[in-house]
Amino acid sequence: MDATELREQLCAAIRRRSLVMFEYGDLIRVVEPHRFGINSAGHEMLSGWLRAGYSRSDPAGGWRNYLLNDVSALQVLDAPFAGTRPGYAAHDARMREVYCELEPTEAVTPTESPFIVREPEPSAAGAPTTPTTDTPASIEHPAEAARTRDGEIDPPAAAP
C-alpha cells in the first residue's frame, strides 16, 4: 500500500469513526483514530486511542501517537467507535498540519427514559413524601413500558 492510499484510508476511518488495525513495532495495534497529520518534527503521525489489551507496557490502552513510516498492514475495520475519548483536545500543538480529525463530541446524556424519578419534596410539615414520576403508568403497568421500548406488548403473566 502506498503512502497516498494509506492517508486516504486513515482519513476515511476517522470520518466514519471506524477502528483501524495495523502492525507497529512488530505488534498488532487496534486503535480509535482521532487525528492525522504532520507533527512538529515534520513526520506524518496518527494520534489515537489504543484499545485495551493491545500493549505489553500498558494493557489498559490509552492515547498513543504513531509515525506513519512505521505503520504497516493497515486495515480499516468494520467496527465503529462512539467518538472522542476523554483528554482529546480540539487543537494539538504537536501537530503543525492536520489532514483530518474527529470533531470533539459531548457526552451523550439520555433525555428520556421509561420514566423520570423526581426527588421527593418535603411537605409543609417536614415529613418526606414519595417520589413522583412523569409517567406512572410505566411503573404500574410494566407491559406498557415494554411496548414503548420494544414496540410490542408482552402478554401479562398468568395469575397464580
Residue pairs with C-beta under 8 A, 6 or more apart in sequence:
1 9
1 74
3 44
3 68
6 68
6 71
6 74
7 36
7 44
7 68
7 99
9 20
9 74
9 76
10 20
10 33
10 36
10 46
10 74
10 99
10 100
11 36
11 99
11 100
12 18
12 76
13 19
13 20
13 33
13 76
14 33
14 34
14 35
14 36
14 100
14 101
14 102
15 100
16 76
16 80
17 32
17 80
17 81
17 82
17 83
17 102
18 76
18 77
18 78
18 79
18 80
18 81
19 30
19 31
19 32
19 51
19 76
19 77
19 79
19 80
19 81
20 30
20 31
20 33
20 48
20 74
20 75
20 76
20 77
21 28
21 29
21 30
21 31
21 74
21 75
21 77
22 28
22 29
22 31
22 66
22 71
22 72
22 73
22 74
22 75
23 29
23 71
23 72
23 73
24 66
24 70
24 71
24 72
25 70
27 54
27 55
27 56
28 54
29 50
29 54
29 55
29 64
29 66
30 50
30 51
30 54
30 77
31 46
31 48
31 49
31 50
31 51
31 54
31 64
31 66
32 48
32 49
32 51
32 81
32 85
33 46
33 47
33 48
33 102
34 47
34 48
34 49
34 84
34 85
34 88
34 101
34 102
35 46
35 47
35 48
35 92
35 95
35 98
35 100
35 101
35 102
36 44
36 45
36 46
36 47
36 98
36 99
36 100
36 101
37 44
37 45
37 95
37 96
37 97
37 98
37 99
37 100
37 101
38 44
38 45
38 95
38 96
38 97
38 99
39 45
39 65
39 94
39 95
39 96
40 93
40 94
40 95
40 96
42 96
43 67
43 68
43 69
44 67
44 68
44 69
45 65
45 66
45 67
45 68
45 94
45 95
46 65
46 66
46 68
46 71
47 63
47 64
47 65
47 66
47 92
47 95
48 63
48 64
48 66
49 61
49 62
49 63
49 64
49 81
49 85
50 58
50 61
50 62
50 63
50 64
51 61
52 59
52 60
52 61
53 59
53 61
54 61
55 61
55 64
63 85
63 87
65 94
82 105
82 108
83 102
83 105
84 102
84 103
84 104
84 105
88 102
88 104
90 104
114 135
114 138
114 145
114 148
114 149
115 133
115 134
115 135
115 136
115 138
115 139
115 145
116 133
116 134
116 135
117 131
117 132
117 133
118 131
118 132
118 133
118 134
119 131
120 128
120 129
120 130
120 131
121 129
122 128
122 129
123 129
133 139
137 144
137 145
138 144
138 145
138 148
139 145
143 153
143 154
143 156
144 153
146 152
146 153
146 154
147 153
